[in-house]
Amino acid sequence: PLRSAPASDALLDTEALHGERVTVYEQTEEGWSWGQLSRDGYVGWLPSNALGKETVNPTHRVRALRTLVFPKPDIKSPPIASLSFGGTIAMKREEGNFVITENGGFVPKQHLAPLDFREDDPAEVAGRFLGTPYLWGGKTSAGLDCSALVQLALQSAGYECPRDSDMQQQIGKPVAFSGGEESLARGDLVFWKGHVGFYAGEGRLLHANAFHMAVAEEPLAEAIARIRTSGLEVLGVRRL
């Protein structure tokens, strides 16, 4: 967790994934570190015991929504950790159906992809999270928000992407939108103030949202009408 203040009950701003590089600027005696995530530049307070000195560069990233780390190459052994989609590990070697990490953990090989692997369809990646609980500031399969869903999906396809929806409005190119789906293509990003979702094709919107309290797919027209009742109109559409 990366929080707005050095306290476990402070607002969750975002989450740092396993293997993510953090620059630490300050540490407190109470066990908190003020740091900045290298990939998207987010700053905040992280538990110091969640951080370690960087020793080797990552080689693989997690492609499954969540995977487990075992202490030995045996799926019946009690897992020692879990890793979420987009997290990275450094491979020491392979052994059977496992990748052995630099720290000695065993991760199922089929849940990983080389660091340079690129997904073909960000909207399909986002669809894998259907049913995942909505969590403000969340960025994992245990819970995530609308902009995290977009960030994770786009990063998996090789696009660098800011963390917040207002900054995500600057990526790609604008698409003219008058309220109908005829101008949209699968993978377009539809924006409201403080909200974003993927156009999934066939008139559907895929987004993490607080109405369903989950990642859900619904008719775009219904989403536009419902969000309009709170006084918000579509701000724009962007295409990568």
SEKETOR-921985 format. One line per 2 residues: number of its first residue (from 1); their letters; for each residue x, y, z of C-alpha. Coordinates in steps of 0.1 Angstrom, whole numbers, plus 2048, in hexadecimal, padded with zeros to 3 digits. Example, Ala and Ser with C-alpha at 12.3 -4.5 7.8 and 13.67 -1.06 7.14 Angstrom:
2
1> as> 87B 7D3 84E  889 7F5 847
END
This chain:
240
1> pl> 800 800 800  80B 824 7F8
3> rs> 7F8 83B 810  7F2 860 813
5> ap> 800 861 836  817 84A 84B
7> as> 7FB 837 85C  7EA 816 854
9> da> 7C7 826 854  7D2 843 83C
11> ll> 7C2 845 819  7CF 82C 801
13> dt> 7DC 83F 7E3  7E9 822 7CF
15> ea> 7FC 801 7D3  820 7F8 7C9
17> lh> 823 7D6 7B8  83D 7BC 7C1
19> ge> 85E 7C4 7B0  855 7E9 7AB
21> rv> 871 801 7B0  86C 81B 7CB
23> tv> 882 839 7D3  882 840 7F8
25> ye> 887 864 804  87E 861 829
27> qt> 879 846 843  868 849 865
29> ee> 870 837 885  84C 829 884
31> gw> 854 814 866  848 82A 849
33> sw> 85B 835 829  852 853 814
35> gq> 859 848 7F1  852 84B 7CC
37> ls> 849 830 7B4  860 830 796
39> rd> 848 825 77B  82C 83E 780
41> gy> 83C 858 797  822 854 7B3
43> vg> 82E 85F 7D6  822 855 7F8
45> wl> 828 841 818  830 81C 816
47> ps> 837 803 832  85D 801 835
49> na> 85C 7DC 83B  84D 7D7 819
51> lg> 86C 7E6 808  88E 7D6 801
53> ke> 8AE 7DF 7F1  8AF 7DA 7CC
55> tv> 8C6 7BE 7C3  8BE 7B2 7A0
57> np> 8A9 7BD 783  887 7AC 77E
59> th> 884 793 761  860 789 762
61> rv> 83E 797 76B  81E 787 778
63> ra> 805 782 75C  7EB 76F 771
65> lr> 7D3 784 786  7E5 776 7A5
67> tl> 7FF 75B 7AA  80F 74B 7C8
69> vf> 832 747 7D4  83B 725 7E2
71> pk> 859 71C 7F8  861 6FE 7E2
73> pd> 856 6EF 7C1  837 6E0 7D0
75> ik> 814 6EE 7CC  809 6DD 7EC
77> sp> 822 6F1 800  814 70F 813
79> pi> 819 72F 7FE  830 749 80D
81> as> 823 766 7F9  80C 771 7DD
83> ls> 813 788 7BF  7FA 79B 7AB
85> fg> 7F7 7A3 786  813 7BA 77A
87> gt> 82A 7B2 796  84E 7A8 78C
89> ia> 867 78F 798  88B 787 790
91> mk> 890 763 783  8AE 74F 78F
93> re> 8A6 730 77B  889 719 772
95> eg> 881 6F8 782  865 6E3 773
97> nf> 846 6F7 772  854 712 789
99> vi> 869 731 787  881 735 7A4
101> te> 884 759 7AE  8A4 76A 7B9
103> ng> 897 768 7DC  891 743 7DA
105> gf> 86C 742 7D6  85A 72B 7BD
107> vp> 840 73A 7A6  82B 727 78C
109> kq> 83B 72D 76A  81A 730 758
111> hl> 811 74E 76D  82F 762 761
113> ap> 83A 773 741  85B 782 736
115> ld> 85E 7A6 73F  85D 7B1 71B
117> fr> 83D 79D 714  820 7B3 707
119> ed> 7FB 7AB 709  7E8 7B1 6E8
121> dp> 7C7 7BF 6F6  7C6 7D5 715
123> ae> 7A0 7D2 716  7A3 7AC 718
125> va> 7BC 7B0 734  7A4 7C7 747
127> gr> 788 7AD 741  79C 794 755
129> fl> 795 7A9 774  76F 7A6 770
131> gt> 760 7A2 793  77F 7AF 7A5
133> py> 773 7C5 7C3  775 7EA 7BF
135> lw> 78F 7FA 7D6  799 81E 7D6
137> gg> 7BE 81F 7D1  7C0 7FA 7CB
139> kt> 7D6 7EC 7AF  7D3 7C6 7B3
141> sa> 7BC 7A9 7AD  7B1 7AC 7D1
143> gl> 7A2 7CE 7C9  7A8 7EB 7B2
145> dc> 799 80C 7A5  791 818 782
147> sa> 7B2 828 779  7C6 80B 787
149> lv> 7B3 7F3 770  7BC 809 752
151> ql> 7E1 80D 75D  7E6 7E8 763
153> al> 7D6 7DE 742  7E9 7F8 72D
155> qs> 80B 7F1 73E  807 7CC 736
157> ag> 803 7D6 711  823 7EB 712
159> ye> 814 80E 717  820 823 734
161> cp> 802 832 746  7FD 84A 762
163> rd> 7EB 83F 782  7CE 857 784
165> sd> 7B2 85B 76B  7B7 881 766
167> mq> 7DB 87B 75A  7D0 85D 745
169> qq> 7BB 876 731  7DC 881 721
171> ig> 7E6 85F 712  7DD 855 6EE
173> kp> 7C9 86A 6D6  7A7 87A 6DB
175> va> 789 86A 6CB  76A 87E 6C1
177> fs> 74C 871 6D6  728 87E 6D5
179> gg> 718 864 6EB  715 847 6D4
181> ee> 72C 829 6CF  730 82C 6A9
183> sl> 751 840 6AE  760 829 6C8
185> ar> 778 80B 6C4  780 7EF 6DC
187> gd> 79A 7FB 6F5  791 820 6F4
189> lv> 792 831 716  772 843 720
191> fw> 777 85F 73A  761 871 753
193> kg> 76E 888 76F  77F 870 786
195> hv> 776 851 773  782 83C 755
197> gf> 779 81C 744  780 807 725
199> ya> 768 805 708  766 7E0 704
201> ge> 753 7E0 6E2  72F 7D8 6DA
203> gr> 723 7F6 6EE  733 7EA 70F
205> ll> 747 7FC 729  761 7E9 73F
207> ha> 76B 7FB 75F  772 7F8 784
209> na> 757 80D 795  746 814 7B6
211> fh> 723 80E 7A9  729 7E9 7A4
213> ma> 746 7EA 7BE  759 7D4 7A6
215> va> 767 7D2 783  749 7CF 76D
217> ee> 73E 7D0 749  71E 7E2 740
219> pl> 70D 7F4 723  71F 815 71E
221> ae> 6FF 828 719  6F2 81C 73B
223> ai> 713 827 74C  711 849 73B
225> ar> 6ED 84E 747  6F4 842 76A
227> ir> 713 858 76E  700 875 760
229> ts> 6E9 874 77E  706 87E 793
231> gl> 70D 89C 77D  729 88E 769
233> ev> 72C 88C 743  745 87A 72D
235> lg> 764 890 72C  774 87F 70E
237> vr> 781 85F 6FE  7A5 856 6F7
239> rl> 7B3 83C 6E0  7D6 82D 6E1
END
